[in-house]
Amino acid sequence: MGNLACAEGALAAGCQFYAGYPITPASEIMQHMSGRIFQEGGTFLQTEDEIAAMASVIGASWGGAKAMTATCGPGISLMQENIGLAVMTETPCVIVNVQRGGPSTGSTGLSSQGDLFQVKYGSQGDYPVIAIAPSSPQEMYEHTIWAFNKSEKYRTPVFVLSDRLVGHMSESVDFYLPEDINIENRKIREKYDGPGQEMFLSPEGVAPMPVFGRGLKAHVTGSSHYPDGSRNVADAELMDYIIKTLKNKIERSLKDISLTEKEYMEDAEIAVVSWGSTFRSCLSAVKDCRSMGLPAGSFRPVTVWPFPENEIREISEKVKTIIVCENNMGQLYHMVRSAALDKAKVVFLPPEKLGTLIKPARIVEKVREAL
C-alpha cells in the first residue's frame, strides 16, 4: 500500500521521530510507524490533535531528530500556524498530506487533489514551500526519502502531497535506496565563535543549525529576528531580509529541487499536463493518442512547489493547446494558464465526477477536440 511505502521511505531516510493523530485516509502511515519506528531506535507519539503533532515535530527537530507527521486536508488546516512557525524558524521536517474530498471534514472515503493551494498559501505571509506529488506506491517510498533529504539540506518543511488513490493503492514496491539520493544530514553548528558567526551560510544560503542540549545557546522565535535569533518586530529592513532569505534559498536551488517528467513532447502539438494520481490516466491516454497518430505529449510537475513556471512557458511556445487534468475545480490549471501567457490555449479537464479518476478515453477525446 502507498501509505505503508511512505512509512518505509521515512525510515530508510533516517526518520527518528513521528508524531500524529489518526485521520482517514492517512492513518495507515501512523499505524505502521507506531510499530516500525521503535525497531529502528526512534520515537512515536500519538498526540491529542494535529496542532500538537506539528508542534511536537518542530520540537523533535530542534532536538536533533529527523521528524515527520502525516495527515490530510482537515489536519493540515489545524497545523497551519505551526507550519508557518517551522518555515520562519527554518525547521527541517516532513509533512505528508494524503488528500481527500473537502472542504471542512468533507468526504473521508473519496480522493481529491484539492489541497495544492492549501500547502502553499495556508499559513500567514510570504514564504516558500517545497512539495512533491507521488503517483504510485513506489514513488511514495522514493519521494518520502527525497523529502527528508531536501528538508535537511534547506532547513525547511517539505510536503509529500499524496491523495487517497495513491495512499490506498497496492502495488509491488522495491525498497531500495536510490543511488542518486543521498541520506543527507543537516549542517550542525558545533561551536560558536561570537557575534557574526551565525551569518555564515552554505552555498545554498542555509545556516548551520544549533541543536538543543549540545552546549550552544539557541533562541528560536517565530517573530522577525536577527540571524542570532534576537527579536525585532518593527524593522522593515530586517523583515525584508528575512523574507528574501527564505525565498532565495529555495529559488537559487531550483535545479536541485524542481523535478519534472516529459513523455512524447518532442513533436507534440497538444500537451497534457497533470500531477499526482491523475498522471497515470494522462500518460495512458497520451500513449493511446500516439498509437492513433495523434500528436499529444505528457508533461508532469513531480515537484509541484516550487511550480515549474519556466518549463510551462517553454511548452506554451511550442504547442497549440495545453490540457490540464486534475481531480479538483482547477488549481494547477490557474498556475499553468498564468505561466502560458496566452501563447497557447489552456483548457481544463476535471473528472466527470470529482473524487473519481479521469478516464483515459475522455482525455483522448479532448485531444481530438483540441486538434
C-alpha positions, -999 to 999 in steps of 0.1 A, spaced: 0 0 0 12 35 -8 8 47 28 30 18 41 56 25 14 57 61 26 64 50 62 92 27 50 107 55 29 107 77 60 126 50 80 150 45 51 157 82 52 166 81 89 133 93 104 138 92 142 105 108 154 69 105 143 40 125 159 5 124 146 -32 119 151 -53 93 133 -72 105 102 -86 88 71 -70 82 46 -36 88 61 -39 66 93 -20 36 79 12 57 79 8 64 116 -3 28 124 28 14 106 52 38 121 38 31 156 55 -3 155 83 0 130 100 32 143 108 15 176 126 -12 157 148 15 142 155 31 175 131 60 170 102 76 190 65 75 183 40 99 198 2 99 193 -9 134 202 -43 148 212 -47 166 179 -29 178 148 -19 211 163 1 192 190 15 168 164 31 196 144 44 213 175 60 181 186 76 176 152 92 210 154 104 204 190 119 170 180 137 185 150 153 212 172 164 183 195 184 169 165 159 142 152 147 138 117 109 142 123 77 138 104 39 137 106 11 126 82 -25 138 79 -49 150 53 -66 184 45 -85 190 78 -54 181 97 -32 205 76 -58 232 84 -51 227 121 -13 226 116 -10 258 96 1 281 124 28 257 134 38 251 97 43 289 95 65 287 126 85 259 111 91 280 80 101 311 100 124 292 123 139 272 93 130 239 110 136 208 88 106 183 89 84 163 65 46 167 63 26 141 44 -8 151 31 -29 122 18 -56 144 3 -94 136 5 -125 154 -6 -132 188 11 -139 214 22 -141 210 60 -145 174 71 -155 166 36 -156 131 21 -133 108 40 -137 79 16 -131 99 -16 -98 111 -32 -91 147 -42 -63 170 -54 -79 200 -37 -51 209 -13 -25 222 -39 -30 258 -29 -35 249 8 1 237 13 15 267 -4 -7 295 9 -23 282 40 -2 299 66 3 337 70 26 359 50 50 354 21 70 322 23 84 294 0 74 258 3 87 225 -13 60 199 -22 64 167 -42 35 147 -56 38 109 -60 17 89 -84 24 54 -72 34 34 -41 69 32 -54 71 69 -56 56 72 -21 87 54 -9 112 73 -31 96 107 -27 95 105 11 132 98 11 137 128 -12 115 150 10 137 142 40 169 150 21 156 184 9 142 193 43 175 187 59 195 203 32 175 235 30 162 237 66 126 239 56 93 219 59 88 197 28 53 183 18 46 149 3 14 157 -14 -3 124 -20 -40 115 -21 -63 87 -12 -59 69 -46 -21 67 -42 -21 62 -4 -45 32 -6 -32 18 -39 -15 -16 -36 14 -24 -60 48 -40 -58 74 -17 -42 112 -21 -44 125 -9 -11 160 1 -23 179 32 -16 181 51 -49 218 57 -60 211 93 -69 196 101 -35 219 106 -5 207 105 30 219 140 39 221 152 74 217 188 83 247 210 89 250 213 127 269 241 143 294 225 167 308 258 182 300 294 184 328 319 180 310 351 189 287 377 172 286 375 134 293 337 132 256 330 128 258 348 94 279 320 78 257 303 52 262 273 29 264 278 -9 226 273 -9 222 301 16 214 279 46 228 285 80 241 256 102 215 246 128 222 245 166 207 216 185 193 218 219 214 200 245 247 203 227 261 232 246 252 261 223 227 288 232 198 290 208 169 315 206 141 302 184 112 326 176 85 330 150 88 368 152 110 388 129 146 382 142 182 388 135 204 359 125 213 352 161 176 348 170 171 381 188 137 397 181 130 430 163 94 432 150 94 469 138 123 470 114 113 470 77 149 463 66 151 432 88 117 419 76 128 424 40 160 405 47 142 376 64 115 371 37 140 373 9 164 350 26 137 323 30 127 328 -7 162 329 -21 175 297 -5 148 278 -25 149 298 -57 186 297 -61 184 259 -59 156 252 -84 178 228 -104 182 206 -74 146 209 -62 124 211 -93 116 177 -108 95 173 -139 88 145 -164 81 147 -202 68 120 -225 64 124 -263 69 162 -260 95 165 -288 69 169 -316 37 173 -296 10 198 -308 -11 191 -277 4 190 -242 -15 171 -215 -4 184 -181 -12 165 -149 2 158 -114 0 131 -88 -25 103 -92 -41 119 -123 -8 115 -142 -14 78 -146 -46 82 -166 -30 110 -186 1 91 -196 -21 61 -206 -42 85 -227 -12 100 -244 2 66 -253 -33 58 -268 -31 90 -288 3 82 -302 -9 48 -313 -37 66 -332 -13 91 -348 -25 120 -326 5 143 -317 0 145 -279 26 147 -252 26 145 -214 42 169 -190 42 163 -153 54 186 -125 67 160 -100 77 188 -77 45 209 -77 60 236 -54 81 255 -65 59 255 -96 79 249 -129 68 282 -144 96 285 -169 91 250 -184 53 256 -188 62 289 -207 86 270 -230 59 244 -237 33 270 -244 56 284 -272 57 250 -289 22 236 -287 -12 247 -298 -32 237 -268 -24 227 -232 -49 204 -215 -47 204 -177 -61 174 -159 -66 172 -122 -91 160 -96 -103 194 -84 -120 225 -97 -89 238 -113 -58 247 -92 -28 237 -112 -49 249 -142 -47 285 -129 -9 283 -125 -5 268 -160 -27 294 -176 -8 322 -159 26 308 -170 15 302 -206 10 340 -211 -17 334 -238 9 318 -261 -11 286 -262 -47 278 -254 -51 263 -220 -82 242 -212 -92 224 -180 -104 188 -178 -116 175 -144 -132 141 -138 -168 136 -148 -174 134 -110 -150 149 -85 -134 122 -64 -131 97 -93 -104 90 -118 -103 108 -152 -109 81 -177 -81 79 -204 -108 78 -232 -121 112 -221 -86 126 -223 -82 112 -258 -115 127 -269 -103 161 -255 -71 158 -275 -92 151 -307 -113 182 -300 -82 204 -295 -68 192 -328 
